[in-house]
């Protein structure tokens, strides 16, 4: 019986409050629409700001790349790769890394994929990697993609997490690799210059712009890379299937067709823009009135982009709540009399309901274990039996008895025996399904009714309960008590004309389990089946 206070209160309150609610509600929803429009304009401004911040940061990194690629030190080394020119170039990379602060690695790789110069940022203390420690990167994707490019063409890798020894580095280190072919003074391609950009700087700038609101950033495959908890981000690095397209397939398919837009889906509103920092970085040159400092291969146009999305679901919920509180407060003077009447009605009604519920509970619940008592089991089992026979459904019974329970009482006392029975009830209750009925049938015997079940399922449940009891000694106030149970299982048959047939077979099966040595499950089937 449902004894909730508020449904009874609302039964009186709502009809009398409808007229006032209609007036206040019209003002309330108009206010919500105004708030939503204002938030949408604000989000549009934030998304546009984030797009141009990303473009300027990419432009800076590409400019740095071109400065190094066309610098005098690298050209000197290409002309004469003696130890002096190598050291001069390495020191220039080291100084560059030290002052720029956000390049995890700067490398020059020759045509065969061999690293010839590499500087590691080393947490703010850049180090020149000795020649004997340099590696071959011929088969790495960033080298194979870069070496194919022409002069002043740029390759940029997707934003991902840095990996060491084929494992994601902890703490996470977001990384983007910028690279371009290097040509000597005679126009001959001599290798590739690569800088590993520690992209946390970019993410921090974007996070600062969007704040802690409902704005997230996705990569081109729809995985979260900004604006969510760490557990939800970078799923593609760990082989996780959870992604925005998986959660909102329709929304993602619409976003994929547009650069910018907004639309509603179910209870959420989505506003989004596409950050294509490579293309936008070229626009930076155009805006500043200079010719392009770099060229984009056609394959790169669609490779590096992110979707920046504002979702208003949780924010709308907060706004809705705040305004609901405000407009509810306006109603108080008009509704005060109605509230007093409804409160008194609901209070008296709940008191009456609770008294009836307490009587019902006492009549149907075992006082010691809190599970159903024998009376309730008999009533419900007969009803389930009739339903199963009428519709040809499955119905099983499990009966179990604590082995040597008298010995427990004699050794530890009846208080410990009560603890054992409560423990058994808890184990059984945790194992059964929601639609099953567990009851204390008498003494140390428990019985489980399993509607819509077959014999295999009932046996699996019986075995699970048996194993749980046998493998989990109970720590009582008198010490550890080890208990086992003997379990009997029976299944409804077409020949059964009353529920007692199942009950009798389950009882016989339980005693068979005891005769066979206890701590086991036995099944008693109708021989006429």
ChimeraX attribute file (.defattr): number of C-alpha atoms within 10 A of each C-alpha:
attribute: neighborCount
match mode: 1-to-1
recipient: residues
	/A:1	8
	/A:2	9
	/A:3	17
	/A:4	13
	/A:5	17
	/A:6	14
	/A:7	13
	/A:8	18
	/A:9	21
	/A:10	16
	/A:11	13
	/A:12	17
	/A:13	21
	/A:14	14
	/A:15	10
	/A:16	15
	/A:17	16
	/A:18	12
	/A:19	11
	/A:20	12
	/A:21	17
	/A:22	11
	/A:23	11
	/A:24	15
	/A:25	16
	/A:26	10
	/A:27	12
	/A:28	18
	/A:29	14
	/A:30	11
	/A:31	14
	/A:32	16
	/A:33	11
	/A:34	11
	/A:35	14
	/A:36	17
	/A:37	11
	/A:38	11
	/A:39	15
	/A:40	19
	/A:41	10
	/A:42	11
	/A:43	22
	/A:44	18
	/A:45	13
	/A:46	18
	/A:47	25
	/A:48	15
	/A:49	15
	/A:50	21
	/A:51	21
	/A:52	18
	/A:53	20
	/A:54	21
	/A:55	21
	/A:56	19
	/A:57	17
	/A:58	23
	/A:59	23
	/A:60	13
	/A:61	20
	/A:62	23
	/A:63	14
	/A:64	15
	/A:65	21
	/A:66	21
	/A:67	11
	/A:68	23
	/A:69	23
	/A:70	16
	/A:71	13
	/A:72	12
	/A:73	20
	/A:74	25
	/A:75	19
	/A:76	17
	/A:77	18
	/A:78	19
	/A:79	13
	/A:80	12
	/A:81	15
	/A:82	11
	/A:83	10
	/A:84	11
	/A:85	18
	/A:86	20
	/A:87	16
	/A:88	15
	/A:89	24
	/A:90	25
	/A:91	18
	/A:92	17
	/A:93	25
	/A:94	21
	/A:95	14
	/A:96	18
	/A:97	24
	/A:98	20
	/A:99	11
	/A:100	12
	/A:101	16
	/A:102	20
	/A:103	25
	/A:104	23
	/A:105	21
	/A:106	26
	/A:107	21
	/A:108	27
	/A:109	25
	/A:110	23
	/A:111	17
	/A:112	14
	/A:113	19
	/A:114	15
	/A:115	22
	/A:116	20
	/A:117	22
	/A:118	26
	/A:119	26
	/A:120	21
	/A:121	23
	/A:122	14
	/A:123	11
	/A:124	15
	/A:125	11
	/A:126	22
	/A:127	20
	/A:128	17
	/A:129	16
	/A:130	12
	/A:131	12
	/A:132	7
	/A:133	8
	/A:134	15
	/A:135	13
	/A:136	13
	/A:137	16
	/A:138	17
	/A:139	10
	/A:140	10
	/A:141	10
	/A:142	19
	/A:143	24
	/A:144	15
	/A:145	15
	/A:146	23
	/A:147	24
	/A:148	13
	/A:149	20
	/A:150	16
	/A:151	14
	/A:152	19
	/A:153	18
	/A:154	22
	/A:155	28
	/A:156	23
	/A:157	18
	/A:158	16
	/A:159	20
	/A:160	19
	/A:161	21
	/A:162	20
	/A:163	15
	/A:164	9
	/A:165	6
	/A:166	7
	/A:167	11
	/A:168	15
	/A:169	13
	/A:170	10
	/A:171	8
	/A:172	14
	/A:173	15
	/A:174	21
	/A:175	20
	/A:176	20
	/A:177	22
	/A:178	23
	/A:179	30
	/A:180	30
	/A:181	27
	/A:182	30
	/A:183	20
	/A:184	17
	/A:185	11
	/A:186	7
	/A:187	9
	/A:188	10
	/A:189	18
	/A:190	17
	/A:191	24
	/A:192	25
	/A:193	27
	/A:194	25
	/A:195	26
	/A:196	23
	/A:197	22
	/A:198	22
	/A:199	21
	/A:200	15
	/A:201	14
	/A:202	18
	/A:203	17
	/A:204	12
	/A:205	16
	/A:206	23
	/A:207	18
	/A:208	11
	/A:209	15
	/A:210	22
	/A:211	12
	/A:212	11
	/A:213	14
	/A:214	16
	/A:215	23
	/A:216	20
	/A:217	25
	/A:218	22
	/A:219	22
	/A:220	17
	/A:221	15
	/A:222	22
	/A:223	24
	/A:224	25
	/A:225	22
	/A:226	21
	/A:227	22
	/A:228	14
	/A:229	9
	/A:230	12
	/A:231	7
	/A:232	15
	/A:233	20
	/A:234	22
	/A:235	17
	/A:236	18
	/A:237	14
	/A:238	10
	/A:239	8
	/A:240	12
	/A:241	11
	/A:242	15
	/A:243	19
	/A:244	16
	/A:245	15
	/A:246	12
	/A:247	11
	/A:248	12
	/A:249	13
	/A:250	11
	/A:251	16
	/A:252	16
	/A:253	11
	/A:254	12
	/A:255	21
	/A:256	14
	/A:257	9
	/A:258	12
	/A:259	12
	/A:260	17
	/A:261	15
	/A:262	19
	/A:263	12
	/A:264	12
	/A:265	11
	/A:266	6
	/A:267	8
	/A:268	13
	/A:269	16
	/A:270	18
	/A:271	20
	/A:272	24
	/A:273	22
	/A:274	22
	/A:275	26
	/A:276	20
	/A:277	22
	/A:278	26
	/A:279	19
	/A:280	19
	/A:281	25
	/A:282	21
	/A:283	19
	/A:284	18
	/A:285	16
	/A:286	12
	/A:287	10
	/A:288	8
	/A:289	9
	/A:290	11
	/A:291	12
	/A:292	13
	/A:293	14
	/A:294	19
	/A:295	17
	/A:296	17
	/A:297	11
	/A:298	8
	/A:299	9
	/A:300	15
	/A:301	13
	/A:302	11
	/A:303	16
	/A:304	19
	/A:305	20
	/A:306	23
	/A:307	26
	/A:308	27
	/A:309	23
	/A:310	23
	/A:311	21
	/A:312	22
	/A:313	14
	/A:314	12
	/A:315	15
	/A:316	18
	/A:317	11
	/A:318	12
	/A:319	15
	/A:320	17
	/A:321	11
	/A:322	12
	/A:323	16
	/A:324	16
	/A:325	11
	/A:326	12
	/A:327	15
	/A:328	15
	/A:329	11
	/A:330	12
	/A:331	15
	/A:332	12
	/A:333	8
	/A:334	11
	/A:335	17
	/A:336	11
	/A:337	11
	/A:338	16
	/A:339	19
	/A:340	13
	/A:341	13
	/A:342	20
	/A:343	18
	/A:344	11
	/A:345	16
	/A:346	23
	/A:347	15
	/A:348	12
	/A:349	16
	/A:350	19
	/A:351	13
	/A:352	12
	/A:353	16
	/A:354	15
	/A:355	12
	/A:356	13
	/A:357	15
	/A:358	11
	/A:359	10
	/A:360	12
	/A:361	15
	/A:362	11
	/A:363	14
	/A:364	19
	/A:365	19
	/A:366	19
	/A:367	12
	/A:368	13
	/A:369	19
	/A:370	15
	/A:371	21
	/A:372	21
	/A:373	24
	/A:374	18
	/A:375	15
	/A:376	17
	/A:377	21
	/A:378	14
	/A:379	11
	/A:380	13
	/A:381	21
	/A:382	14
	/A:383	12
	/A:384	19
	/A:385	23
	/A:386	16
	/A:387	15
	/A:388	16
	/A:389	17
	/A:390	9
	/A:391	8
	/A:392	13
	/A:393	16
	/A:394	19
	/A:395	25
	/A:396	26
	/A:397	29
	/A:398	29
	/A:399	30
	/A:400	30
	/A:401	26
	/A:402	22
	/A:403	19
	/A:404	13
	/A:405	18
	/A:406	13
	/A:407	11
	/A:408	19
	/A:409	15
	/A:410	10
	/A:411	12
	/A:412	15
	/A:413	13
	/A:414	13
	/A:415	12
	/A:416	19
	/A:417	21
	/A:418	16
	/A:419	17
	/A:420	25
	/A:421	20
	/A:422	15
	/A:423	17
	/A:424	25
	/A:425	19
	/A:426	14
	/A:427	17
	/A:428	23
	/A:429	18
	/A:430	11
	/A:431	14
	/A:432	19
	/A:433	13
	/A:434	9
	/A:435	10
	/A:436	16
	/A:437	20
	/A:438	23
	/A:439	27
	/A:440	26
	/A:441	20
	/A:442	12
	/A:443	10
	/A:444	19
	/A:445	18
	/A:446	24
	/A:447	27
	/A:448	24
	/A:449	24
	/A:450	26
	/A:451	21
	/A:452	15
	/A:453	17
	/A:454	16
	/A:455	19
	/A:456	11
	/A:457	13
	/A:458	24
	/A:459	21
	/A:460	12
	/A:461	19
	/A:462	26
	/A:463	17
	/A:464	16
	/A:465	23
	/A:466	22
	/A:467	15
	/A:468	15
	/A:469	21
	/A:470	15
	/A:471	11
	/A:472	13
	/A:473	15
	/A:474	17
	/A:475	14
	/A:476	15
	/A:477	11
	/A:478	11
	/A:479	11
	/A:480	10
	/A:481	16
	/A:482	14
	/A:483	20
	/A:484	24
	/A:485	27
	/A:486	26
	/A:487	34
	/A:488	29
	/A:489	29
	/A:490	29
	/A:491	25
	/A:492	28
	/A:493	19
	/A:494	10
	/A:495	11
	/A:496	15
	/A:497	13
	/A:498	13
	/A:499	18
	/A:500	14
	/A:501	17
	/A:502	25
	/A:503	23
	/A:504	15
	/A:505	23
	/A:506	27
	/A:507	24
	/A:508	20
	/A:509	25
	/A:510	28
	/A:511	19
	/A:512	20
	/A:513	22
	/A:514	20
	/A:515	10
	/A:516	13
	/A:517	10
	/A:518	20
	/A:519	22
	/A:520	20
	/A:521	25
	/A:522	25
	/A:523	21
	/A:524	18
	/A:525	17
	/A:526	15
	/A:527	7
	/A:528	8
	/A:529	8
